[in-house]
Amino acid sequence: MPLAKEVKAKAIEDFHRHEKDTGSPEVQVAILTNRINQLTEHLRSNKQDQSCRRGLLKLVGQRRRLLTYLRKSDYNAYLSVTDRLHLRRK
């Protein structure tokens, strides 16, 4: 279940660093967060979908690694992203 093009474009527009930026950690975290939210809603209605659950756990791990990298490299951007996406910080 890929993200809709409009949702992905909105995330890129909200978090990009410059006009053609699609791969910065901020953008990647925003896209992953949207995907995680989508899969979480799917799993609420389909509790037995184990392959989806595994994919969700992989996405959560990938987002966690990106946030760790962002925290080490640019702490202010990390704080901004976590506040705007309403993510808990450790």
C-alpha positions as CSV (number, residue, x, y, z in Angstrom):
1,M,0.0,0.0,0.0
2,P,2.1,2.9,-1.2
3,L,1.3,6.5,-0.2
4,A,-0.8,8.6,-2.4
5,K,1.1,10.9,-4.6
6,E,-0.6,14.0,-3.1
7,V,0.3,12.9,0.5
8,K,4.0,12.3,-0.5
9,A,4.2,15.6,-2.4
10,K,2.7,17.5,0.6
11,A,5.3,15.9,2.9
12,I,8.2,16.8,0.6
13,E,6.8,20.4,0.2
14,D,6.5,20.8,4.0
15,F,10.0,19.5,5.0
16,H,12.3,20.1,2.0
17,R,15.5,22.1,2.5
18,H,15.6,23.6,-1.0
19,E,13.4,23.5,-4.1
20,K,14.5,20.1,-5.5
21,D,15.2,18.4,-2.2
22,T,13.5,14.9,-1.9
23,G,16.1,12.9,0.0
24,S,17.1,14.9,3.1
25,P,16.6,13.1,6.4
26,E,13.8,15.5,7.3
27,V,11.8,14.6,4.2
28,Q,12.5,10.9,4.6
29,V,11.3,11.0,8.2
30,A,8.1,12.8,7.2
31,I,7.4,10.3,4.4
32,L,8.1,7.3,6.7
33,T,5.8,8.8,9.4
34,N,2.9,9.1,6.9
35,R,3.5,5.5,5.8
36,I,3.7,4.3,9.4
37,N,0.4,6.1,10.3
38,Q,-1.2,4.5,7.2
39,L,-0.1,1.0,8.1
40,T,-1.1,1.5,11.8
41,E,-4.7,2.3,10.6
42,H,-4.6,-0.8,8.4
43,L,-3.5,-3.0,11.2
44,R,-6.3,-1.7,13.5
45,S,-8.9,-3.3,11.2
46,N,-6.7,-6.3,10.0
47,K,-5.2,-7.6,13.2
48,Q,-4.0,-10.9,11.7
49,D,-1.9,-9.3,8.9
50,Q,1.5,-10.5,10.0
51,S,3.4,-9.5,6.9
52,C,2.1,-5.9,7.2
53,R,3.1,-5.9,10.9
54,R,6.7,-7.0,9.9
55,G,6.8,-4.2,7.3
56,L,5.6,-1.7,9.8
57,L,8.3,-2.7,12.3
58,K,11.0,-2.3,9.5
59,L,9.7,1.2,8.8
60,V,9.7,2.2,12.4
61,G,13.3,1.0,12.7
62,Q,14.4,2.9,9.6
63,R,12.7,6.0,10.9
64,R,14.5,5.6,14.3
65,R,17.9,5.3,12.6
66,L,17.2,8.4,10.5
67,L,16.2,10.4,13.6
68,T,19.3,9.2,15.4
69,Y,21.4,10.4,12.4
70,L,19.6,13.7,12.3
71,R,20.0,14.2,16.1
72,K,23.7,13.7,15.8
73,S,24.2,15.8,12.7
74,D,21.8,18.8,13.1
75,Y,20.1,18.9,16.5
76,N,17.9,21.9,15.7
77,A,16.5,20.2,12.7
78,Y,15.9,17.1,14.8
79,L,13.9,19.2,17.3
80,S,11.9,20.9,14.5
81,V,11.0,17.6,12.8
82,T,10.0,15.9,16.0
83,D,7.8,18.8,17.0
84,R,6.1,19.2,13.7
85,L,5.4,15.5,13.3
86,H,4.4,15.1,17.0
87,L,7.0,12.4,17.7
88,R,8.3,11.6,21.1
89,R,12.0,12.3,21.8
90,K,14.4,10.4,24.1
